[in-house]
C-alpha cells in the first residue's frame, strides 16, 4: 500500500496492517501495529519532502514462522542505510527503533534504486 506522507500516515499504516493481520494471533498483531507505526513515523519525520517525495509504501509478507513488514520511503541524502536503536536514556526521540529491535527477530535496511530506502522487520509468527 502506498500512503501520502502527512500527520495521519502512521495511523493509516496501522489500520492497513491491522486489517491484513485480523486473523493473526493477538500478540503478533499488537507487535506489528507498534512496529509499523514506529517505522512510518520515522519515514515521515526524517525523510526530506519535496516534489515526488510525499509517499511511504508499506508491505506485508509471510515466511516460514515469521511475518515480514517493509516500509519504503523516498530516501535521504546519505548513501549508507542506517538502523541504529537508541541504547537507553530519557531522550524524547530515538526510542522507536529500540522498540522495533526488541519486538523483532531480525531487521535491516537497504538502499534501493533511485535512492529509495527500504526498512524491513521480521516478527515471529509462532507466538
C-alpha positions in Angstrom: 0.0 0.0 0.0 1.3 3.4 -0.9 0.3 6.2 1.5 0.7 10.0 1.3 3.1 11.4 3.9 1.2 13.5 6.4 0.2 13.6 10.1 -2.2 10.6 9.6 0.2 8.3 7.7 1.2 6.2 10.8 -2.4 5.8 11.7 -3.3 4.7 8.1 -0.4 2.2 8.1 -1.6 0.8 11.4 -5.2 0.4 10.1 -3.9 -1.4 7.0 -1.6 -3.8 9.0 -4.5 -4.4 11.5 -6.8 -5.4 8.6 -4.1 -7.6 6.9 -3.5 -9.4 10.2 -7.0 -9.5 11.5 -7.0 -13.3 11.8 -3.5 -13.5 13.4 -2.5 -14.1 17.0 -3.3 -11.0 19.1 0.3 -10.6 20.3 1.6 -10.7 16.7 -0.9 -8.2 15.6 -0.1 -5.8 18.5 3.6 -6.1 17.8 3.1 -5.5 14.1 0.9 -2.4 14.8 3.6 -0.9 17.1 6.4 -1.7 14.7 4.7 -0.2 11.6 3.8 2.9 13.5 7.4 3.5 14.6 8.9 2.9 11.1 6.3 5.0 9.3 6.7 7.8 11.8 10.4 7.8 11.2 10.0 8.0 7.5 7.5 10.9 7.8 9.7 12.7 10.4 13.2 12.2 9.0 13.0 11.8 5.2 13.1 15.1 3.4 9.9 16.1 1.5 9.6 17.7 -1.9 8.4 17.0 -5.4 7.6 13.3 -5.9 8.7 12.5 -2.3 5.4 12.7 -0.4 4.8 9.0 -0.1 5.6 6.0 2.1 5.0 2.4 1.0 4.1 -0.4 3.4 4.3 -4.1 2.5 3.5 -7.3 4.5 4.6 -10.8 3.7 4.6 -14.2 5.3 7.6 -16.5 5.7 8.2 -19.8 7.4 7.2 -18.9 11.1 7.7 -15.1 10.6 5.9 -12.1 9.2 7.9 -9.5 7.3 7.0 -5.9 7.2 8.7 -3.4 4.9 8.5 0.3 4.9 9.9 2.0 1.8 10.4 5.8 1.5 12.0 8.2 -1.0 15.3 8.0 0.9 17.7 10.5 2.4 20.8 12.2 1.0 23.1 9.8 2.8 24.2 6.8 0.8 24.6 4.3 3.7 21.5 2.7 5.2 21.2 3.1 9.0 19.2 1.3 11.6 20.5 2.3 14.9 18.4 1.8 18.0 18.9 4.1 21.0 20.7 2.5 23.9 18.8 3.9 26.7 18.4 7.3 28.2 15.5 9.6 28.5 15.6 11.3 25.2 12.3 12.2 23.6 13.4 10.9 20.3 15.2 7.8 19.2 13.4 5.1 21.3 11.3 3.9 18.4 14.0 1.8 16.8 14.8 0.3 20.2 11.2 -0.8 20.4 11.3 -2.2 16.9 14.6 -4.1 17.7 13.0 -5.5 20.9 9.9 -6.8 19.2 11.5 -8.3 16.1 13.6 -11.4 15.4 15.5 -9.7 12.6 15.6 -6.3 11.0 17.6 -4.4 8.4 17.7 -1.7 5.8 19.0 -1.2 2.3 19.1 1.5 -0.3 17.1 0.6 -3.5 17.4 2.0 -7.0 16.7 5.7 -7.2 17.9 6.1 -3.6 14.7 4.8 -2.1 15.2 3.3 1.4 13.7 0.0 2.5 13.5 -0.9 6.2 12.4 -4.5 6.9 11.4 -6.2 10.1 10.6 -9.9 10.8 8.2 -10.7 13.6 7.8 -14.2 15.0 4.6 -15.7 13.8 4.7 -18.6 16.2 3.5 -16.7 19.3 
